[in-house]
Amino acid sequence: MPLPLIHHPGYTIALPPSHPFPMAKFRVLCEVLKGEPVGTRAEWITPAPADEASLARVHAPDYLRAFLGGTLSAAAQRRSGFRWSEALVARTLLEVGGTLATVEAALATGLACNTAGGTHHAHADAASGYCLINDLAVAAAHALARDWVARILIVDLDVHQGDGTARLFRHDQRVFTFSMHGAANFPARKQHGDLDVALPRGTDDAAYLAHLTASLPPLLVQFAPDLVLYDAGVDVHADDRLGHLALTDHGLLARDHYVLATCREANIPVAAVIGGGYDRDLEALAHRHAQLHRAASALI
Protein backbone atom coordinates (compact mmCIF):
# COMPACT_ATOMS: atom_id res chain seq x y z
CA MET A 1 0.00 0.00 0.00
CA PRO A 2 1.49 3.40 -0.94
CA LEU A 3 2.13 6.01 1.72
CA PRO A 4 -0.44 8.84 1.57
CA LEU A 5 1.37 12.18 1.23
CA ILE A 6 -0.81 15.27 1.47
CA HIS A 7 0.33 18.38 -0.38
CA HIS A 8 -1.11 21.46 -2.06
CA PRO A 9 0.85 24.01 -4.14
CA GLY A 10 -1.05 26.66 -2.22
CA TYR A 11 0.92 25.83 0.93
CA THR A 12 3.46 28.33 -0.38
CA ILE A 13 2.56 31.97 -0.98
CA ALA A 14 4.71 35.03 -1.65
CA LEU A 15 6.14 36.88 1.34
CA PRO A 16 8.49 39.87 1.43
CA PRO A 17 12.12 38.71 0.83
CA SER A 18 13.12 39.88 4.32
CA HIS A 19 10.39 37.91 6.08
CA PRO A 20 11.87 35.44 8.61
CA PHE A 21 9.36 32.64 7.98
CA PRO A 22 10.71 30.21 5.32
CA MET A 23 7.45 29.96 3.38
CA ALA A 24 9.07 28.39 0.30
CA LYS A 25 10.11 25.31 2.29
CA PHE A 26 6.80 23.59 1.54
CA ARG A 27 7.39 23.84 -2.21
CA VAL A 28 11.02 22.72 -1.89
CA LEU A 29 10.04 19.79 0.35
CA CYS A 30 7.57 18.57 -2.26
CA GLU A 31 10.28 18.82 -4.93
CA VAL A 32 12.73 16.86 -2.77
CA LEU A 33 10.21 14.10 -2.07
CA LYS A 34 9.14 13.78 -5.70
CA GLY A 35 12.80 13.30 -6.63
CA GLU A 36 13.15 10.31 -4.28
CA PRO A 37 11.56 6.84 -4.10
CA VAL A 38 9.49 8.16 -1.17
CA GLY A 39 7.57 10.39 -3.54
CA THR A 40 7.44 8.17 -6.56
CA ARG A 41 5.91 5.32 -4.55
CA ALA A 42 3.49 7.54 -2.61
CA GLU A 43 -0.19 8.28 -3.08
CA TRP A 44 -0.26 12.06 -3.43
CA ILE A 45 -3.45 13.62 -2.09
CA THR A 46 -4.49 17.22 -2.81
CA PRO A 47 -6.53 18.57 0.09
CA ALA A 48 -9.52 20.90 0.01
CA PRO A 49 -9.58 24.00 2.21
CA ALA A 50 -10.96 23.55 5.71
CA ASP A 51 -14.45 24.98 6.15
CA GLU A 52 -15.44 27.48 8.81
CA ALA A 53 -17.51 24.90 10.72
CA SER A 54 -14.38 22.83 11.31
CA LEU A 55 -12.46 25.86 12.57
CA ALA A 56 -15.32 26.88 14.85
CA ARG A 57 -15.03 23.69 16.88
CA VAL A 58 -11.89 25.12 18.52
CA HIS A 59 -11.64 28.83 17.63
CA ALA A 60 -13.68 31.70 19.05
CA PRO A 61 -16.29 33.29 16.73
CA ASP A 62 -14.89 36.81 17.15
CA TYR A 63 -11.38 35.68 16.24
CA LEU A 64 -12.59 33.75 13.20
CA ARG A 65 -14.57 36.74 11.95
CA ALA A 66 -11.56 39.01 12.33
CA PHE A 67 -9.14 36.59 10.70
CA LEU A 68 -11.34 35.49 7.84
CA GLY A 69 -12.69 38.98 7.24
CA GLY A 70 -9.43 40.90 7.45
CA THR A 71 -10.15 42.99 10.52
CA LEU A 72 -7.34 41.75 12.80
CA SER A 73 -5.74 44.61 14.69
CA ALA A 74 -2.17 45.66 13.98
CA ALA A 75 -1.14 44.19 17.35
CA ALA A 76 -2.82 40.87 16.53
CA GLN A 77 -1.04 40.76 13.18
CA ARG A 78 2.31 41.40 14.86
CA ARG A 79 1.65 38.58 17.32
CA SER A 80 0.87 36.24 14.43
CA GLY A 81 4.10 37.07 12.62
CA PHE A 82 2.27 37.84 9.35
CA ARG A 83 0.54 40.80 7.76
CA TRP A 84 -3.01 39.85 6.89
CA SER A 85 -3.93 39.16 3.27
CA GLU A 86 -6.56 37.19 1.40
CA ALA A 87 -3.75 34.94 0.14
CA LEU A 88 -2.70 34.23 3.74
CA VAL A 89 -6.26 33.22 4.66
CA ALA A 90 -6.49 30.91 1.63
CA ARG A 91 -3.13 29.35 2.45
CA THR A 92 -4.09 28.79 6.08
CA LEU A 93 -7.36 27.07 5.15
CA LEU A 94 -5.47 24.79 2.76
CA GLU A 95 -2.91 23.87 5.43
CA VAL A 96 -5.63 23.01 7.95
CA GLY A 97 -7.50 21.12 5.24
CA GLY A 98 -4.29 19.21 4.61
CA THR A 99 -4.10 18.06 8.21
CA LEU A 100 -7.78 17.07 8.13
CA ALA A 101 -7.05 15.00 5.01
CA THR A 102 -3.99 13.51 6.72
CA VAL A 103 -6.09 12.32 9.65
CA GLU A 104 -8.68 10.78 7.35
CA ALA A 105 -5.98 9.00 5.32
CA ALA A 106 -4.21 7.78 8.47
CA LEU A 107 -7.40 6.27 9.85
CA ALA A 108 -7.96 4.51 6.53
CA THR A 109 -4.41 3.21 6.02
CA GLY A 110 -2.63 3.41 9.38
CA LEU A 111 -0.12 6.13 8.46
CA ALA A 112 -0.20 9.39 6.49
CA CYS A 113 1.99 12.51 6.30
CA ASN A 114 1.27 16.11 5.50
CA THR A 115 3.94 18.30 3.87
CA ALA A 116 2.90 21.21 6.11
CA GLY A 117 1.05 21.68 9.40
CA GLY A 118 1.91 21.86 13.07
CA THR A 119 0.52 25.32 13.88
CA HIS A 120 0.43 24.58 17.60
CA HIS A 121 0.80 28.14 18.94
CA ALA A 122 -2.62 29.28 17.74
CA HIS A 123 -5.04 29.73 20.65
CA ALA A 124 -8.82 29.74 20.58
CA ASP A 125 -8.94 33.52 20.35
CA ALA A 126 -5.55 34.59 18.97
CA ALA A 127 -2.78 33.82 16.54
CA SER A 128 0.80 33.51 17.76
CA GLY A 129 4.23 32.59 16.50
CA TYR A 130 3.41 32.10 12.79
CA CYS A 131 0.34 30.03 13.77
CA LEU A 132 -3.01 31.44 12.69
CA ILE A 133 -5.35 28.46 13.05
CA ASN A 134 -4.41 25.43 15.14
CA ASP A 135 -4.53 22.62 12.58
CA LEU A 136 -3.74 19.93 15.16
CA ALA A 137 -6.63 21.01 17.37
CA VAL A 138 -9.04 21.41 14.46
CA ALA A 139 -8.17 17.94 13.16
CA ALA A 140 -8.48 16.34 16.60
CA ALA A 141 -11.84 18.00 17.26
CA HIS A 142 -13.07 16.97 13.81
CA ALA A 143 -12.17 13.31 14.32
CA LEU A 144 -13.87 13.30 17.72
CA ALA A 145 -16.98 15.07 16.42
CA ARG A 146 -17.33 12.52 13.63
CA ASP A 147 -16.96 9.67 16.16
CA TRP A 148 -14.04 8.30 14.19
CA VAL A 149 -12.06 7.94 17.42
CA ALA A 150 -12.61 8.28 21.18
CA ARG A 151 -9.09 9.19 22.37
CA ILE A 152 -6.30 11.11 20.65
CA LEU A 153 -2.67 11.48 21.68
CA ILE A 154 -0.85 14.54 20.33
CA VAL A 155 2.90 13.93 20.26
CA ASP A 156 4.50 17.34 19.76
CA LEU A 157 8.26 17.16 19.21
CA ASP A 158 8.70 20.65 17.79
CA VAL A 159 11.37 22.55 19.75
CA HIS A 160 8.71 25.02 20.92
CA GLN A 161 6.05 23.96 23.37
CA GLY A 162 2.63 23.38 21.82
CA ASP A 163 1.08 25.98 24.10
CA GLY A 164 -2.02 26.67 22.04
CA THR A 165 -2.85 22.98 21.73
CA ALA A 166 -2.29 22.36 25.44
CA ARG A 167 -4.56 25.25 26.39
CA LEU A 168 -7.30 24.27 23.95
CA PHE A 169 -7.54 20.73 25.34
CA ARG A 170 -6.72 21.35 28.98
CA HIS A 171 -10.24 20.34 30.08
CA ASP A 172 -10.83 17.63 27.46
CA GLN A 173 -9.90 14.17 28.73
CA ARG A 174 -10.33 12.69 25.26
CA VAL A 175 -7.13 14.42 24.07
CA PHE A 176 -3.74 13.93 25.74
CA THR A 177 -1.08 16.52 24.88
CA PHE A 178 2.57 15.43 25.11
CA SER A 179 5.13 18.12 24.30
CA MET A 180 8.90 17.63 24.41
CA HIS A 181 10.54 21.01 23.83
CA GLY A 182 13.35 23.38 24.67
CA ALA A 183 12.96 24.79 28.18
CA ALA A 184 14.50 28.17 27.36
CA ASN A 185 12.59 28.87 24.15
CA PHE A 186 9.39 30.37 22.81
CA PRO A 187 6.80 30.75 24.23
CA ALA A 188 8.16 32.49 27.30
CA ARG A 189 4.98 31.61 29.17
CA LYS A 190 4.42 27.87 28.88
CA GLN A 191 1.02 26.26 29.28
CA HIS A 192 0.40 23.09 31.28
CA GLY A 193 -0.02 20.15 28.93
CA ASP A 194 -0.77 16.63 30.06
CA LEU A 195 2.93 15.73 29.80
CA ASP A 196 5.63 18.35 29.26
CA VAL A 197 9.29 17.38 28.96
CA ALA A 198 11.46 20.51 28.99
CA LEU A 199 14.97 20.00 27.60
CA PRO A 200 18.11 22.05 28.32
CA ARG A 201 19.99 23.88 25.57
CA GLY A 202 22.39 21.68 23.67
CA THR A 203 20.47 18.41 24.16
CA ASP A 204 22.00 15.94 21.69
CA ASP A 205 20.73 12.86 19.86
CA ALA A 206 21.40 10.39 22.66
CA ALA A 207 19.87 12.47 25.45
CA TYR A 208 16.88 13.43 23.33
CA LEU A 209 16.10 9.86 22.33
CA ALA A 210 16.51 8.69 25.91
CA HIS A 211 13.78 11.12 27.03
CA LEU A 212 11.55 10.09 24.12
CA THR A 213 11.92 6.35 24.64
CA ALA A 214 11.15 6.78 28.35
CA SER A 215 8.02 8.83 27.67
CA LEU A 216 6.18 7.49 24.63
CA PRO A 217 5.61 3.77 25.32
CA PRO A 218 3.91 4.29 28.70
CA LEU A 219 1.55 6.82 27.12
CA LEU A 220 0.48 4.37 24.43
CA VAL A 221 -0.31 1.79 27.11
CA GLN A 222 -1.86 4.01 29.77
CA PHE A 223 -3.85 6.41 27.58
CA ALA A 224 -4.49 3.84 24.81
CA PRO A 225 -5.20 6.35 22.02
CA ASP A 226 -7.16 5.47 18.90
CA LEU A 227 -5.10 7.98 16.90
CA VAL A 228 -1.75 9.76 17.27
CA LEU A 229 -1.21 13.22 15.81
CA TYR A 230 2.54 13.66 15.44
CA ASP A 231 4.18 17.08 15.08
CA ALA A 232 7.68 16.34 13.77
CA GLY A 233 9.27 19.78 14.00
CA VAL A 234 12.88 19.89 12.80
CA ASP A 235 13.79 23.03 14.72
CA VAL A 236 15.43 20.66 17.22
CA HIS A 237 18.29 20.35 14.69
CA ALA A 238 21.70 21.71 15.70
CA ASP A 239 21.78 24.10 12.73
CA ASP A 240 18.30 25.55 13.16
CA ARG A 241 18.55 29.24 13.96
CA LEU A 242 15.68 29.20 16.48
CA GLY A 243 16.09 25.84 18.18
CA HIS A 244 19.16 25.75 20.47
CA LEU A 245 19.16 21.94 20.67
CA ALA A 246 21.77 19.74 18.99
CA LEU A 247 20.13 16.94 17.02
CA THR A 248 21.79 15.75 13.81
CA ASP A 249 20.21 14.56 10.58
CA HIS A 250 20.66 11.01 11.85
CA GLY A 251 18.99 11.96 15.13
CA LEU A 252 15.97 13.39 13.32
CA LEU A 253 15.54 10.21 11.29
CA ALA A 254 15.97 8.03 14.39
CA ARG A 255 13.39 10.13 16.26
CA ASP A 256 10.80 9.97 13.48
CA HIS A 257 11.34 6.27 12.88
CA TYR A 258 11.00 5.55 16.59
CA VAL A 259 7.71 7.45 16.98
CA LEU A 260 6.14 5.98 13.86
CA ALA A 261 7.40 2.43 14.41
CA THR A 262 6.35 2.40 18.07
CA CYS A 263 2.83 3.51 17.18
CA ARG A 264 2.63 1.09 14.26
CA GLU A 265 3.69 -1.81 16.49
CA ALA A 266 0.84 -0.87 18.83
CA ASN A 267 -1.59 -0.75 15.86
CA ILE A 268 -2.33 2.93 16.42
CA PRO A 269 -2.84 5.07 13.29
CA VAL A 270 -0.53 8.08 12.96
CA ALA A 271 -1.23 11.35 11.16
CA ALA A 272 2.02 13.31 10.91
CA VAL A 273 2.70 16.99 10.18
CA ILE A 274 6.08 18.64 9.65
CA GLY A 275 6.10 21.37 12.31
CA GLY A 276 8.72 24.07 12.61
CA GLY A 277 12.07 24.52 10.90
CA TYR A 278 13.80 27.86 10.31
CA ASP A 279 17.06 27.40 8.43
CA ARG A 280 17.59 29.96 5.67
CA ASP A 281 19.13 27.18 3.53
CA LEU A 282 15.87 25.88 2.08
CA GLU A 283 17.42 22.79 0.52
CA ALA A 284 18.97 21.71 3.81
CA LEU A 285 15.74 22.49 5.64
CA ALA A 286 13.61 20.53 3.18
CA HIS A 287 15.87 17.49 3.55
CA ARG A 288 15.45 17.66 7.33
CA HIS A 289 11.67 17.76 6.99
CA ALA A 290 11.86 14.89 4.49
CA GLN A 291 13.27 12.62 7.20
CA LEU A 292 9.70 12.23 8.46
CA HIS A 293 8.43 11.04 5.11
CA ARG A 294 11.45 8.78 4.59
CA ALA A 295 10.87 7.15 7.96
CA ALA A 296 7.18 6.69 7.18
CA SER A 297 7.84 5.24 3.73
CA ALA A 298 10.25 2.67 5.20
CA LEU A 299 7.45 1.37 7.44
CA ILE A 300 4.86 0.83 4.70
C-alpha positions as CSV (number, residue, x, y, z in Angstrom):
1,M,0.0,0.0,0.0
2,P,1.5,3.4,-0.9
3,L,2.1,6.0,1.7
4,P,-0.4,8.8,1.6
5,L,1.4,12.2,1.2
6,I,-0.8,15.3,1.5
7,H,0.3,18.4,-0.4
8,H,-1.1,21.5,-2.1
9,P,0.9,24.0,-4.1
10,G,-1.1,26.7,-2.2
11,Y,0.9,25.8,0.9
12,T,3.5,28.3,-0.4
13,I,2.6,32.0,-1.0
14,A,4.7,35.0,-1.7
15,L,6.1,36.9,1.3
16,P,8.5,39.9,1.4
17,P,12.1,38.7,0.8
18,S,13.1,39.9,4.3
19,H,10.4,37.9,6.1
20,P,11.9,35.4,8.6
21,F,9.4,32.6,8.0
22,P,10.7,30.2,5.3
23,M,7.5,30.0,3.4
24,A,9.1,28.4,0.3
25,K,10.1,25.3,2.3
26,F,6.8,23.6,1.5
27,R,7.4,23.8,-2.2
28,V,11.0,22.7,-1.9
29,L,10.0,19.8,0.4
30,C,7.6,18.6,-2.3
31,E,10.3,18.8,-4.9
32,V,12.7,16.9,-2.8
33,L,10.2,14.1,-2.1
34,K,9.1,13.8,-5.7
35,G,12.8,13.3,-6.6
36,E,13.1,10.3,-4.3
37,P,11.6,6.8,-4.1
38,V,9.5,8.2,-1.2
39,G,7.6,10.4,-3.5
40,T,7.4,8.2,-6.6
41,R,5.9,5.3,-4.6
42,A,3.5,7.5,-2.6
43,E,-0.2,8.3,-3.1
44,W,-0.3,12.1,-3.4
45,I,-3.4,13.6,-2.1
46,T,-4.5,17.2,-2.8
47,P,-6.5,18.6,0.1
48,A,-9.5,20.9,0.0
49,P,-9.6,24.0,2.2
50,A,-11.0,23.6,5.7
51,D,-14.4,25.0,6.2
52,E,-15.4,27.5,8.8
53,A,-17.5,24.9,10.7
54,S,-14.4,22.8,11.3
55,L,-12.5,25.9,12.6
56,A,-15.3,26.9,14.8
57,R,-15.0,23.7,16.9
58,V,-11.9,25.1,18.5
59,H,-11.6,28.8,17.6
60,A,-13.7,31.7,19.0
61,P,-16.3,33.3,16.7
62,D,-14.9,36.8,17.2
63,Y,-11.4,35.7,16.2
64,L,-12.6,33.8,13.2
65,R,-14.6,36.7,12.0
66,A,-11.6,39.0,12.3
67,F,-9.1,36.6,10.7
68,L,-11.3,35.5,7.8
69,G,-12.7,39.0,7.2
70,G,-9.4,40.9,7.4
71,T,-10.1,43.0,10.5
72,L,-7.3,41.8,12.8
73,S,-5.7,44.6,14.7
74,A,-2.2,45.7,14.0
75,A,-1.1,44.2,17.3
76,A,-2.8,40.9,16.5
77,Q,-1.0,40.8,13.2
78,R,2.3,41.4,14.9
79,R,1.7,38.6,17.3
80,S,0.9,36.2,14.4
81,G,4.1,37.1,12.6
82,F,2.3,37.8,9.4
83,R,0.5,40.8,7.8
84,W,-3.0,39.8,6.9
85,S,-3.9,39.2,3.3
86,E,-6.6,37.2,1.4
87,A,-3.8,34.9,0.1
88,L,-2.7,34.2,3.7
89,V,-6.3,33.2,4.7
90,A,-6.5,30.9,1.6
91,R,-3.1,29.3,2.4
92,T,-4.1,28.8,6.1
93,L,-7.4,27.1,5.2
94,L,-5.5,24.8,2.8
95,E,-2.9,23.9,5.4
96,V,-5.6,23.0,7.9
97,G,-7.5,21.1,5.2
98,G,-4.3,19.2,4.6
99,T,-4.1,18.1,8.2
100,L,-7.8,17.1,8.1
101,A,-7.0,15.0,5.0
102,T,-4.0,13.5,6.7
103,V,-6.1,12.3,9.7
104,E,-8.7,10.8,7.4
105,A,-6.0,9.0,5.3
106,A,-4.2,7.8,8.5
107,L,-7.4,6.3,9.8
108,A,-8.0,4.5,6.5
109,T,-4.4,3.2,6.0
110,G,-2.6,3.4,9.4
111,L,-0.1,6.1,8.5
112,A,-0.2,9.4,6.5
113,C,2.0,12.5,6.3
114,N,1.3,16.1,5.5
115,T,3.9,18.3,3.9
116,A,2.9,21.2,6.1
117,G,1.1,21.7,9.4
118,G,1.9,21.9,13.1
119,T,0.5,25.3,13.9
120,H,0.4,24.6,17.6
121,H,0.8,28.1,18.9
122,A,-2.6,29.3,17.7
123,H,-5.0,29.7,20.7
124,A,-8.8,29.7,20.6
125,D,-8.9,33.5,20.4
126,A,-5.6,34.6,19.0
127,A,-2.8,33.8,16.5
128,S,0.8,33.5,17.8
129,G,4.2,32.6,16.5
130,Y,3.4,32.1,12.8
131,C,0.3,30.0,13.8
132,L,-3.0,31.4,12.7
133,I,-5.4,28.5,13.0
134,N,-4.4,25.4,15.1
135,D,-4.5,22.6,12.6
136,L,-3.7,19.9,15.2
137,A,-6.6,21.0,17.4
138,V,-9.0,21.4,14.5
139,A,-8.2,17.9,13.2
140,A,-8.5,16.3,16.6
141,A,-11.8,18.0,17.3
142,H,-13.1,17.0,13.8
143,A,-12.2,13.3,14.3
144,L,-13.9,13.3,17.7
145,A,-17.0,15.1,16.4
146,R,-17.3,12.5,13.6
147,D,-17.0,9.7,16.2
148,W,-14.0,8.3,14.2
149,V,-12.1,7.9,17.4
150,A,-12.6,8.3,21.2
151,R,-9.1,9.2,22.4
152,I,-6.3,11.1,20.6
153,L,-2.7,11.5,21.7
154,I,-0.9,14.5,20.3
155,V,2.9,13.9,20.3
156,D,4.5,17.3,19.8
157,L,8.3,17.2,19.2
158,D,8.7,20.6,17.8
159,V,11.4,22.6,19.7
160,H,8.7,25.0,20.9
161,Q,6.0,24.0,23.4
162,G,2.6,23.4,21.8
163,D,1.1,26.0,24.1
164,G,-2.0,26.7,22.0
165,T,-2.9,23.0,21.7
166,A,-2.3,22.4,25.4
167,R,-4.6,25.2,26.4
168,L,-7.3,24.3,23.9
169,F,-7.5,20.7,25.3
170,R,-6.7,21.4,29.0
171,H,-10.2,20.3,30.1
172,D,-10.8,17.6,27.5
173,Q,-9.9,14.2,28.7
174,R,-10.3,12.7,25.3
175,V,-7.1,14.4,24.1
176,F,-3.7,13.9,25.7
177,T,-1.1,16.5,24.9
178,F,2.6,15.4,25.1
179,S,5.1,18.1,24.3
180,M,8.9,17.6,24.4
181,H,10.5,21.0,23.8
182,G,13.4,23.4,24.7
183,A,13.0,24.8,28.2
184,A,14.5,28.2,27.4
185,N,12.6,28.9,24.2
186,F,9.4,30.4,22.8
187,P,6.8,30.8,24.2
188,A,8.2,32.5,27.3
189,R,5.0,31.6,29.2
190,K,4.4,27.9,28.9
191,Q,1.0,26.3,29.3
192,H,0.4,23.1,31.3
193,G,0.0,20.1,28.9
194,D,-0.8,16.6,30.1
195,L,2.9,15.7,29.8
196,D,5.6,18.4,29.3
197,V,9.3,17.4,29.0
198,A,11.5,20.5,29.0
199,L,15.0,20.0,27.6
200,P,18.1,22.1,28.3
201,R,20.0,23.9,25.6
202,G,22.4,21.7,23.7
203,T,20.5,18.4,24.2
204,D,22.0,15.9,21.7
205,D,20.7,12.9,19.9
206,A,21.4,10.4,22.7
207,A,19.9,12.5,25.5
208,Y,16.9,13.4,23.3
209,L,16.1,9.9,22.3
210,A,16.5,8.7,25.9
211,H,13.8,11.1,27.0
212,L,11.5,10.1,24.1
213,T,11.9,6.3,24.6
214,A,11.2,6.8,28.3
215,S,8.0,8.8,27.7
216,L,6.2,7.5,24.6
217,P,5.6,3.8,25.3
218,P,3.9,4.3,28.7
219,L,1.6,6.8,27.1
220,L,0.5,4.4,24.4
221,V,-0.3,1.8,27.1
222,Q,-1.9,4.0,29.8
223,F,-3.8,6.4,27.6
224,A,-4.5,3.8,24.8
225,P,-5.2,6.3,22.0
226,D,-7.2,5.5,18.9
227,L,-5.1,8.0,16.9
228,V,-1.8,9.8,17.3
229,L,-1.2,13.2,15.8
230,Y,2.5,13.7,15.4
231,D,4.2,17.1,15.1
232,A,7.7,16.3,13.8
233,G,9.3,19.8,14.0
234,V,12.9,19.9,12.8
235,D,13.8,23.0,14.7
236,V,15.4,20.7,17.2
237,H,18.3,20.4,14.7
238,A,21.7,21.7,15.7
239,D,21.8,24.1,12.7
240,D,18.3,25.5,13.2
241,R,18.5,29.2,14.0
242,L,15.7,29.2,16.5
243,G,16.1,25.8,18.2
244,H,19.2,25.8,20.5
245,L,19.2,21.9,20.7
246,A,21.8,19.7,19.0
247,L,20.1,16.9,17.0
248,T,21.8,15.8,13.8
249,D,20.2,14.6,10.6
250,H,20.7,11.0,11.9
251,G,19.0,12.0,15.1
252,L,16.0,13.4,13.3
253,L,15.5,10.2,11.3
254,A,16.0,8.0,14.4
255,R,13.4,10.1,16.3
256,D,10.8,10.0,13.5
257,H,11.3,6.3,12.9
258,Y,11.0,5.6,16.6
259,V,7.7,7.5,17.0
260,L,6.1,6.0,13.9
261,A,7.4,2.4,14.4
262,T,6.3,2.4,18.1
263,C,2.8,3.5,17.2
264,R,2.6,1.1,14.3
265,E,3.7,-1.8,16.5
266,A,0.8,-0.9,18.8
267,N,-1.6,-0.7,15.9
268,I,-2.3,2.9,16.4
269,P,-2.8,5.1,13.3
270,V,-0.5,8.1,13.0
271,A,-1.2,11.3,11.2
272,A,2.0,13.3,10.9
273,V,2.7,17.0,10.2
274,I,6.1,18.6,9.6
275,G,6.1,21.4,12.3
276,G,8.7,24.1,12.6
277,G,12.1,24.5,10.9
278,Y,13.8,27.9,10.3
279,D,17.1,27.4,8.4
280,R,17.6,30.0,5.7
281,D,19.1,27.2,3.5
282,L,15.9,25.9,2.1
283,E,17.4,22.8,0.5
284,A,19.0,21.7,3.8
285,L,15.7,22.5,5.6
286,A,13.6,20.5,3.2
287,H,15.9,17.5,3.5
288,R,15.4,17.7,7.3
289,H,11.7,17.8,7.0
290,A,11.9,14.9,4.5
291,Q,13.3,12.6,7.2
292,L,9.7,12.2,8.5
293,H,8.4,11.0,5.1
294,R,11.4,8.8,4.6
295,A,10.9,7.2,8.0
296,A,7.2,6.7,7.2
297,S,7.8,5.2,3.7
298,A,10.2,2.7,5.2
299,L,7.4,1.4,7.4
300,I,4.9,0.8,4.7
